[in-house]
């Protein structure tokens, strides 16, 4: 067991922050001694699979915490690879482990275990989850998936037949409150839990005799944002979001980025007051990005656009740790968020000498369909939704990005970031890498299932 005394690890995830909107954050943190990394790729375009990858070091296909055609929220959770969870391992090493999250999905109910202390601002629960409990949402999700009601009246009929009267009543109240809430978010404040977490952090006493692992998720950049008009999940999936809504979303997204940048500096001040700066590895990143009108869409999940996958990554190494930086020589190499776990463990085990291991010539990102159930849609919309319910894999390699439809075994897109003409065999090279990854992932899954 490594000697972890006087070592601290702090990870701050600014949920939903895309790379091309993070320049101000990078600028202010570089002044604080952080190293900013380029070509950082999130393994997924939404929260649960991406966080599961950060904690386990595995891609979504392997850890399994992702959507499928038949598995949607709220019953998506991390089940495979729990023994690899970073907070669990650090607890065994003697760390005090803290989870301070404004995101209700980062919770033990979704498989994020190993934290001895957990805090979440309770007043945010309705904003992101409504009145229903996880069990009630699971029951409702099962009914929607089994019967596929065409409208609200058919849903009510199925709930009455199941004698789910309490669920029906809470659903009616939630629907009414949602209408009020839509009016409320037109005046939605900048604050979505960060100040509560900051105040809680100030009141915590961190032991100087034990190491501390502090994981923080901040939701200020995450929607909902005030909008002019109304938009549904189906509108966003179809790329039919009104331009007024897009303009509002962009404006408030940028405003929130500016706001959370100032809040992050206050977190740095608190770490300094707690004497945590000089002996801590501090990582600031995001779990995924956000669509802000690209192809008429807003939000995140399902798609594998660059705007959803390219995220900031800033690392402050402790003064006593001398790091050889390799970024200048790696123009077309990539950093996957799956490497954060290795970074932390190398630091804890006194094996962190260079950041070269962060870089790979090939990284992946994955989508398995639509995370949320879509309860009502027309027959014409069903064909679109069915086309999105595929396993797709984005591969970044040597200045190129390929979008591979695994379900149909074909490349749907090739993007060239180089100024040079693409080699004739680039598709075959990338196909070989995809097949090799899928083969290794399948073997790992089979082996892990044997260990259960």
TARAWO-V756095 format. One record per backbone hydrogen bond with DSSP energy under -1.0 kcal/mol. NH is the residue of the N-H (numbers start at 1). CO is the residue of the C=O. If there is no record, write none. Layout:
nh = [NH | NH]
co = [CO | CO]
//
This chain:
nh = [4 | 7 | 8 | 9 | 10 | 11 | 12 | 13 | 14 | 15 | 15 | 17 | 19 | 21 | 22 | 26 | 27 | 28 | 29 | 30 | 31 | 33 | 34 | 35 | 37 | 41 | 42 | 50 | 51 | 52 | 53 | 54 | 55 | 56 | 57 | 62 | 63 | 64 | 66 | 68 | 73 | 75 | 78 | 80 | 84 | 85 | 86 | 89 | 90 | 91 | 92 | 93 | 94 | 95 | 96 | 98 | 99 | 100 | 101 | 102 | 106 | 107 | 110 | 111 | 112 | 113 | 117 | 119 | 124 | 125 | 128 | 129 | 137 | 138 | 139 | 140 | 141 | 142 | 143 | 144 | 145 | 146 | 147 | 148 | 155 | 156 | 157 | 158 | 159 | 160 | 161 | 162 | 163 | 164 | 165 | 168 | 169 | 170 | 171 | 172 | 173 | 174 | 175 | 176 | 177 | 178 | 179 | 180 | 181 | 182 | 183 | 184 | 185 | 187 | 188 | 197 | 198 | 199 | 200 | 201 | 202 | 203 | 213 | 214 | 215 | 216 | 217 | 218 | 236 | 237 | 238 | 239 | 240 | 241 | 246 | 247 | 248 | 249 | 250 | 251 | 252 | 253 | 254 | 255 | 256 | 257 | 258 | 259 | 260 | 261 | 262 | 263 | 264 | 265 | 266 | 267 | 268 | 269 | 270 | 271 | 272 | 273 | 274 | 275 | 276 | 280 | 281 | 282 | 283 | 284 | 285 | 289 | 290 | 291 | 293 | 296 | 297 | 299 | 303 | 308 | 309 | 310 | 311 | 314 | 315 | 316 | 321 | 324 | 329 | 330 | 333 | 334 | 335 | 337 | 339 | 340 | 343 | 344 | 345 | 346 | 347 | 348 | 349 | 350 | 351 | 355 | 358 | 359 | 360 | 363 | 365 | 366 | 367 | 382 | 385 | 386 | 387 | 388 | 389 | 390 | 392 | 393 | 394 | 395 | 396 | 397 | 398 | 400 | 401 | 402 | 403 | 404 | 405 | 406 | 406 | 407 | 410 | 412 | 415 | 417 | 426 | 429 | 430 | 431 | 432 | 433 | 434 | 435 | 436 | 437 | 438 | 439 | 440 | 441 | 442 | 443 | 444 | 445 | 446 | 447 | 448 | 449 | 450 | 451]
co = [2 | 4 | 279 | 212 | 281 | 214 | 283 | 216 | 285 | 13 | 218 | 14 | 310 | 18 | 19 | 22 | 23 | 24 | 25 | 26 | 27 | 30 | 29 | 315 | 313 | 335 | 309 | 46 | 47 | 48 | 49 | 50 | 51 | 52 | 53 | 59 | 59 | 60 | 64 | 71 | 371 | 72 | 110 | 63 | 81 | 82 | 55 | 85 | 86 | 87 | 88 | 89 | 91 | 90 | 211 | 213 | 117 | 215 | 119 | 217 | 103 | 105 | 107 | 108 | 107 | 111 | 97 | 99 | 121 | 122 | 124 | 125 | 133 | 134 | 135 | 136 | 137 | 138 | 139 | 140 | 141 | 142 | 143 | 144 | 151 | 152 | 153 | 154 | 155 | 156 | 157 | 158 | 160 | 159 | 163 | 164 | 165 | 166 | 167 | 168 | 169 | 170 | 171 | 172 | 173 | 174 | 175 | 176 | 177 | 178 | 179 | 180 | 181 | 184 | 185 | 193 | 194 | 195 | 196 | 197 | 198 | 199 | 96 | 9 | 98 | 11 | 100 | 13 | 232 | 233 | 234 | 235 | 235 | 296 | 242 | 243 | 244 | 245 | 246 | 247 | 248 | 249 | 250 | 251 | 252 | 253 | 254 | 255 | 256 | 257 | 258 | 259 | 260 | 261 | 262 | 263 | 264 | 265 | 266 | 267 | 268 | 269 | 270 | 272 | 271 | 277 | 8 | 316 | 10 | 314 | 12 | 308 | 307 | 299 | 297 | 293 | 294 | 291 | 301 | 305 | 305 | 306 | 40 | 284 | 35 | 282 | 318 | 353 | 326 | 327 | 330 | 360 | 39 | 41 | 336 | 337 | 339 | 340 | 341 | 342 | 343 | 344 | 345 | 347 | 346 | 324 | 355 | 356 | 334 | 396 | 394 | 43 | 392 | 378 | 381 | 382 | 383 | 384 | 385 | 388 | 367 | 404 | 365 | 402 | 363 | 400 | 361 | 397 | 415 | 395 | 413 | 393 | 410 | 391 | 404 | 391 | 405 | 403 | 401 | 399 | 423 | 425 | 426 | 427 | 428 | 429 | 430 | 431 | 432 | 433 | 434 | 435 | 436 | 437 | 438 | 439 | 440 | 441 | 442 | 443 | 444 | 445 | 446 | 447]
//
